[in-house]
Amino acid sequence: MTFLQSVRTEIRAKQYSYRTEKTYLSRVRQFILFNDRKSASG
């Protein structure tokens, strides 16, 4: 199970709305990509 899948599972367990799930997953992806780029360039 990937990290994003585990986040999705937790969000669904808390019964958040679909739109909230999409937003949270999008923010998590952006955070991961930002940090990967930051560490790769530095």
mmCIF file of the N, C-alpha and C atoms, coordinates in Angstrom:
data_MODEL
# 
_entry.id   MODEL 
# 
loop_
_atom_site.group_PDB 
_atom_site.id 
_atom_site.type_symbol 
_atom_site.label_atom_id 
_atom_site.label_alt_id 
_atom_site.label_comp_id 
_atom_site.label_asym_id 
_atom_site.label_entity_id 
_atom_site.label_seq_id 
_atom_site.pdbx_PDB_ins_code 
_atom_site.Cartn_x 
_atom_site.Cartn_y 
_atom_site.Cartn_z 
_atom_site.occupancy 
_atom_site.B_iso_or_equiv 
_atom_site.pdbx_formal_charge 
_atom_site.auth_seq_id 
_atom_site.auth_comp_id 
_atom_site.auth_asym_id 
_atom_site.auth_atom_id 
_atom_site.pdbx_PDB_model_num 
ATOM 1   N N  . MET A 1 1  ? 0.851   -1.179 0.000  1.00 0.00 ? 1  MET A N  1 
ATOM 2   C CA . MET A 1 1  ? 0.000   0.000  0.000  1.00 0.00 ? 1  MET A CA 1 
ATOM 3   C C  . MET A 1 1  ? 0.902   1.249  0.000  1.00 0.00 ? 1  MET A C  1 
ATOM 4   N N  . THR A 1 2  ? 0.627   2.138  -0.922 1.00 0.00 ? 2  THR A N  1 
ATOM 5   C CA . THR A 1 2  ? 1.419   3.364  -0.994 1.00 0.00 ? 2  THR A CA 1 
ATOM 6   C C  . THR A 1 2  ? 0.945   4.360  0.061  1.00 0.00 ? 2  THR A C  1 
ATOM 7   N N  . PHE A 1 3  ? 1.732   5.394  0.236  1.00 0.00 ? 3  PHE A N  1 
ATOM 8   C CA . PHE A 1 3  ? 1.394   6.415  1.219  1.00 0.00 ? 3  PHE A CA 1 
ATOM 9   C C  . PHE A 1 3  ? 0.064   7.087  0.874  1.00 0.00 ? 3  PHE A C  1 
ATOM 10  N N  . LEU A 1 4  ? -0.123  7.420  -0.403 1.00 0.00 ? 4  LEU A N  1 
ATOM 11  C CA . LEU A 1 4  ? -1.371  8.084  -0.798 1.00 0.00 ? 4  LEU A CA 1 
ATOM 12  C C  . LEU A 1 4  ? -2.582  7.181  -0.588 1.00 0.00 ? 4  LEU A C  1 
ATOM 13  N N  . GLN A 1 5  ? -2.409  5.896  -0.794 1.00 0.00 ? 5  GLN A N  1 
ATOM 14  C CA . GLN A 1 5  ? -3.512  4.966  -0.546 1.00 0.00 ? 5  GLN A CA 1 
ATOM 15  C C  . GLN A 1 5  ? -3.853  4.902  0.937  1.00 0.00 ? 5  GLN A C  1 
ATOM 16  N N  . SER A 1 6  ? -2.839  4.958  1.788  1.00 0.00 ? 6  SER A N  1 
ATOM 17  C CA . SER A 1 6  ? -3.108  4.932  3.226  1.00 0.00 ? 6  SER A CA 1 
ATOM 18  C C  . SER A 1 6  ? -3.787  6.222  3.676  1.00 0.00 ? 6  SER A C  1 
ATOM 19  N N  . VAL A 1 7  ? -3.397  7.353  3.074  1.00 0.00 ? 7  VAL A N  1 
ATOM 20  C CA . VAL A 1 7  ? -4.070  8.617  3.378  1.00 0.00 ? 7  VAL A CA 1 
ATOM 21  C C  . VAL A 1 7  ? -5.526  8.538  2.952  1.00 0.00 ? 7  VAL A C  1 
ATOM 22  N N  . ARG A 1 8  ? -5.780  8.016  1.757  1.00 0.00 ? 8  ARG A N  1 
ATOM 23  C CA . ARG A 1 8  ? -7.151  7.874  1.256  1.00 0.00 ? 8  ARG A CA 1 
ATOM 24  C C  . ARG A 1 8  ? -7.981  6.978  2.183  1.00 0.00 ? 8  ARG A C  1 
ATOM 25  N N  . THR A 1 9  ? -7.391  5.889  2.653  1.00 0.00 ? 9  THR A N  1 
ATOM 26  C CA . THR A 1 9  ? -8.092  4.978  3.555  1.00 0.00 ? 9  THR A CA 1 
ATOM 27  C C  . THR A 1 9  ? -8.476  5.678  4.852  1.00 0.00 ? 9  THR A C  1 
ATOM 28  N N  . GLU A 1 10 ? -7.559  6.462  5.396  1.00 0.00 ? 10 GLU A N  1 
ATOM 29  C CA . GLU A 1 10 ? -7.845  7.196  6.632  1.00 0.00 ? 10 GLU A CA 1 
ATOM 30  C C  . GLU A 1 10 ? -8.949  8.232  6.424  1.00 0.00 ? 10 GLU A C  1 
ATOM 31  N N  . ILE A 1 11 ? -8.889  8.929  5.297  1.00 0.00 ? 11 ILE A N  1 
ATOM 32  C CA . ILE A 1 11 ? -9.909  9.943  5.006  1.00 0.00 ? 11 ILE A CA 1 
ATOM 33  C C  . ILE A 1 11 ? -11.284 9.287  4.899  1.00 0.00 ? 11 ILE A C  1 
ATOM 34  N N  . ARG A 1 12 ? -11.333 8.145  4.234  1.00 0.00 ? 12 ARG A N  1 
ATOM 35  C CA . ARG A 1 12 ? -12.616 7.447  4.075  1.00 0.00 ? 12 ARG A CA 1 
ATOM 36  C C  . ARG A 1 12 ? -13.109 6.882  5.397  1.00 0.00 ? 12 ARG A C  1 
ATOM 37  N N  . ALA A 1 13 ? -12.179 6.477  6.259  1.00 0.00 ? 13 ALA A N  1 
ATOM 38  C CA . ALA A 1 13 ? -12.576 5.949  7.570  1.00 0.00 ? 13 ALA A CA 1 
ATOM 39  C C  . ALA A 1 13 ? -13.221 7.053  8.414  1.00 0.00 ? 13 ALA A C  1 
ATOM 40  N N  . LYS A 1 14 ? -12.774 8.281  8.195  1.00 0.00 ? 14 LYS A N  1 
ATOM 41  C CA . LYS A 1 14 ? -13.345 9.415  8.933  1.00 0.00 ? 14 LYS A CA 1 
ATOM 42  C C  . LYS A 1 14 ? -14.606 9.959  8.257  1.00 0.00 ? 14 LYS A C  1 
ATOM 43  N N  . GLN A 1 15 ? -14.977 9.347  7.142  1.00 0.00 ? 15 GLN A N  1 
ATOM 44  C CA . GLN A 1 15 ? -16.199 9.675  6.404  1.00 0.00 ? 15 GLN A CA 1 
ATOM 45  C C  . GLN A 1 15 ? -16.247 11.126 5.941  1.00 0.00 ? 15 GLN A C  1 
ATOM 46  N N  . TYR A 1 16 ? -15.106 11.617 5.463  1.00 0.00 ? 16 TYR A N  1 
ATOM 47  C CA . TYR A 1 16 ? -15.069 12.953 4.871  1.00 0.00 ? 16 TYR A CA 1 
ATOM 48  C C  . TYR A 1 16 ? -15.722 12.899 3.500  1.00 0.00 ? 16 TYR A C  1 
ATOM 49  N N  . SER A 1 17 ? -16.107 14.050 2.978  1.00 0.00 ? 17 SER A N  1 
ATOM 50  C CA . SER A 1 17 ? -16.752 14.093 1.672  1.00 0.00 ? 17 SER A CA 1 
ATOM 51  C C  . SER A 1 17 ? -15.736 13.782 0.569  1.00 0.00 ? 17 SER A C  1 
ATOM 52  N N  . TYR A 1 18 ? -16.264 13.409 -0.592 1.00 0.00 ? 18 TYR A N  1 
ATOM 53  C CA . TYR A 1 18 ? -15.416 13.075 -1.736 1.00 0.00 ? 18 TYR A CA 1 
ATOM 54  C C  . TYR A 1 18 ? -14.559 14.274 -2.148 1.00 0.00 ? 18 TYR A C  1 
ATOM 55  N N  . ARG A 1 19 ? -15.161 15.448 -2.137 1.00 0.00 ? 19 ARG A N  1 
ATOM 56  C CA . ARG A 1 19 ? -14.428 16.656 -2.521 1.00 0.00 ? 19 ARG A CA 1 
ATOM 57  C C  . ARG A 1 19 ? -13.283 16.949 -1.547 1.00 0.00 ? 19 ARG A C  1 
ATOM 58  N N  . THR A 1 20 ? -13.510 16.727 -0.265 1.00 0.00 ? 20 THR A N  1 
ATOM 59  C CA . THR A 1 20 ? -12.461 16.910 0.738  1.00 0.00 ? 20 THR A CA 1 
ATOM 60  C C  . THR A 1 20 ? -11.342 15.901 0.505  1.00 0.00 ? 20 THR A C  1 
ATOM 61  N N  . GLU A 1 21 ? -11.705 14.668 0.198  1.00 0.00 ? 21 GLU A N  1 
ATOM 62  C CA . GLU A 1 21 ? -10.715 13.630 -0.096 1.00 0.00 ? 21 GLU A CA 1 
ATOM 63  C C  . GLU A 1 21 ? -9.841  14.050 -1.275 1.00 0.00 ? 21 GLU A C  1 
ATOM 64  N N  . LYS A 1 22 ? -10.469 14.529 -2.333 1.00 0.00 ? 22 LYS A N  1 
ATOM 65  C CA . LYS A 1 22 ? -9.710  14.960 -3.511 1.00 0.00 ? 22 LYS A CA 1 
ATOM 66  C C  . LYS A 1 22 ? -8.757  16.107 -3.165 1.00 0.00 ? 22 LYS A C  1 
ATOM 67  N N  . THR A 1 23 ? -9.254  17.055 -2.375 1.00 0.00 ? 23 THR A N  1 
ATOM 68  C CA . THR A 1 23 ? -8.437  18.209 -2.004 1.00 0.00 ? 23 THR A CA 1 
ATOM 69  C C  . THR A 1 23 ? -7.255  17.783 -1.146 1.00 0.00 ? 23 THR A C  1 
ATOM 70  N N  . TYR A 1 24 ? -7.499  16.963 -0.142 1.00 0.00 ? 24 TYR A N  1 
ATOM 71  C CA . TYR A 1 24 ? -6.418  16.515 0.740  1.00 0.00 ? 24 TYR A CA 1 
ATOM 72  C C  . TYR A 1 24 ? -5.354  15.748 -0.043 1.00 0.00 ? 24 TYR A C  1 
ATOM 73  N N  . LEU A 1 25 ? -5.782  14.848 -0.916 1.00 0.00 ? 25 LEU A N  1 
ATOM 74  C CA . LEU A 1 25 ? -4.825  14.065 -1.693 1.00 0.00 ? 25 LEU A CA 1 
ATOM 75  C C  . LEU A 1 25 ? -4.019  14.949 -2.641 1.00 0.00 ? 25 LEU A C  1 
ATOM 76  N N  . SER A 1 26 ? -4.674  15.949 -3.202 1.00 0.00 ? 26 SER A N  1 
ATOM 77  C CA . SER A 1 26 ? -3.979  16.886 -4.069 1.00 0.00 ? 26 SER A CA 1 
ATOM 78  C C  . SER A 1 26 ? -2.911  17.653 -3.291 1.00 0.00 ? 26 SER A C  1 
ATOM 79  N N  . ARG A 1 27 ? -3.262  18.115 -2.096 1.00 0.00 ? 27 ARG A N  1 
ATOM 80  C CA . ARG A 1 27 ? -2.309  18.860 -1.261 1.00 0.00 ? 27 ARG A CA 1 
ATOM 81  C C  . ARG A 1 27 ? -1.134  17.981 -0.845 1.00 0.00 ? 27 ARG A C  1 
ATOM 82  N N  . VAL A 1 28 ? -1.418  16.731 -0.518 1.00 0.00 ? 28 VAL A N  1 
ATOM 83  C CA . VAL A 1 28 ? -0.347  15.807 -0.128 1.00 0.00 ? 28 VAL A CA 1 
ATOM 84  C C  . VAL A 1 28 ? 0.597   15.582 -1.307 1.00 0.00 ? 28 VAL A C  1 
ATOM 85  N N  . ARG A 1 29 ? 0.040   15.366 -2.502 1.00 0.00 ? 29 ARG A N  1 
ATOM 86  C CA . ARG A 1 29 ? 0.871   15.185 -3.702 1.00 0.00 ? 29 ARG A CA 1 
ATOM 87  C C  . ARG A 1 29 ? 1.741   16.405 -3.946 1.00 0.00 ? 29 ARG A C  1 
ATOM 88  N N  . GLN A 1 30 ? 1.156   17.593 -3.838 1.00 0.00 ? 30 GLN A N  1 
ATOM 89  C CA . GLN A 1 30 ? 1.914   18.828 -4.057 1.00 0.00 ? 30 GLN A CA 1 
ATOM 90  C C  . GLN A 1 30 ? 3.044   18.951 -3.044 1.00 0.00 ? 30 GLN A C  1 
ATOM 91  N N  . PHE A 1 31 ? 2.784   18.615 -1.799 1.00 0.00 ? 31 PHE A N  1 
ATOM 92  C CA . PHE A 1 31 ? 3.789   18.683 -0.746 1.00 0.00 ? 31 PHE A CA 1 
ATOM 93  C C  . PHE A 1 31 ? 4.943   17.724 -1.038 1.00 0.00 ? 31 PHE A C  1 
ATOM 94  N N  . ILE A 1 32 ? 4.598   16.490 -1.447 1.00 0.00 ? 32 ILE A N  1 
ATOM 95  C CA . ILE A 1 32 ? 5.628   15.497 -1.756 1.00 0.00 ? 32 ILE A CA 1 
ATOM 96  C C  . ILE A 1 32 ? 6.471   15.956 -2.938 1.00 0.00 ? 32 ILE A C  1 
ATOM 97  N N  . LEU A 1 33 ? 5.830   16.423 -3.994 1.00 0.00 ? 33 LEU A N  1 
ATOM 98  C CA . LEU A 1 33 ? 6.568   16.886 -5.167 1.00 0.00 ? 33 LEU A CA 1 
ATOM 99  C C  . LEU A 1 33 ? 7.444   18.088 -4.839 1.00 0.00 ? 33 LEU A C  1 
ATOM 100 N N  . PHE A 1 34 ? 6.955   19.006 -4.057 1.00 0.00 ? 34 PHE A N  1 
ATOM 101 C CA . PHE A 1 34 ? 7.726   20.188 -3.676 1.00 0.00 ? 34 PHE A CA 1 
ATOM 102 C C  . PHE A 1 34 ? 8.980   19.778 -2.911 1.00 0.00 ? 34 PHE A C  1 
ATOM 103 N N  . ASN A 1 35 ? 8.835   18.877 -1.979 1.00 0.00 ? 35 ASN A N  1 
ATOM 104 C CA . ASN A 1 35 ? 9.981   18.457 -1.166 1.00 0.00 ? 35 ASN A CA 1 
ATOM 105 C C  . ASN A 1 35 ? 10.976  17.626 -1.956 1.00 0.00 ? 35 ASN A C  1 
ATOM 106 N N  . ASP A 1 36 ? 10.496  16.820 -2.902 1.00 0.00 ? 36 ASP A N  1 
ATOM 107 C CA . ASP A 1 36 ? 11.409  16.050 -3.745 1.00 0.00 ? 36 ASP A CA 1 
ATOM 108 C C  . ASP A 1 36 ? 12.226  16.987 -4.620 1.00 0.00 ? 36 ASP A C  1 
ATOM 109 N N  . ARG A 1 37 ? 11.599  17.985 -5.196 1.00 0.00 ? 37 ARG A N  1 
ATOM 110 C CA . ARG A 1 37 ? 12.327  18.948 -6.032 1.00 0.00 ? 37 ARG A CA 1 
ATOM 111 C C  . ARG A 1 37 ? 13.310  19.753 -5.204 1.00 0.00 ? 37 ARG A C  1 
ATOM 112 N N  . LYS A 1 38 ? 12.891  20.120 -4.019 1.00 0.00 ? 38 LYS A N  1 
ATOM 113 C CA . LYS A 1 38 ? 13.737  20.920 -3.144 1.00 0.00 ? 38 LYS A CA 1 
ATOM 114 C C  . LYS A 1 38 ? 15.004  20.159 -2.757 1.00 0.00 ? 38 LYS A C  1 
ATOM 115 N N  . SER A 1 39 ? 14.869  18.883 -2.389 1.00 0.00 ? 39 SER A N  1 
ATOM 116 C CA . SER A 1 39 ? 16.022  18.105 -1.980 1.00 0.00 ? 39 SER A CA 1 
ATOM 117 C C  . SER A 1 39 ? 16.904  17.739 -3.178 1.00 0.00 ? 39 SER A C  1 
ATOM 118 N N  . ALA A 1 40 ? 16.304  17.559 -4.342 1.00 0.00 ? 40 ALA A N  1 
ATOM 119 C CA . ALA A 1 40 ? 17.084  17.188 -5.530 1.00 0.00 ? 40 ALA A CA 1 
ATOM 120 C C  . ALA A 1 40 ? 17.963  18.351 -6.003 1.00 0.00 ? 40 ALA A C  1 
ATOM 121 N N  . SER A 1 41 ? 17.462  19.583 -5.858 1.00 0.00 ? 41 SER A N  1 
ATOM 122 C CA . SER A 1 41 ? 18.226  20.722 -6.338 1.00 0.00 ? 41 SER A CA 1 
ATOM 123 C C  . SER A 1 41 ? 19.252  21.199 -5.319 1.00 0.00 ? 41 SER A C  1 
ATOM 124 N N  . GLY A 1 42 ? 19.041  20.880 -4.058 1.00 0.00 ? 42 GLY A N  1 
ATOM 125 C CA . GLY A 1 42 ? 19.904  21.387 -3.006 1.00 0.00 ? 42 GLY A CA 1 
ATOM 126 C C  . GLY A 1 42 ? 20.948  20.430 -2.648 1.00 0.00 ? 42 GLY A C  1 
# 
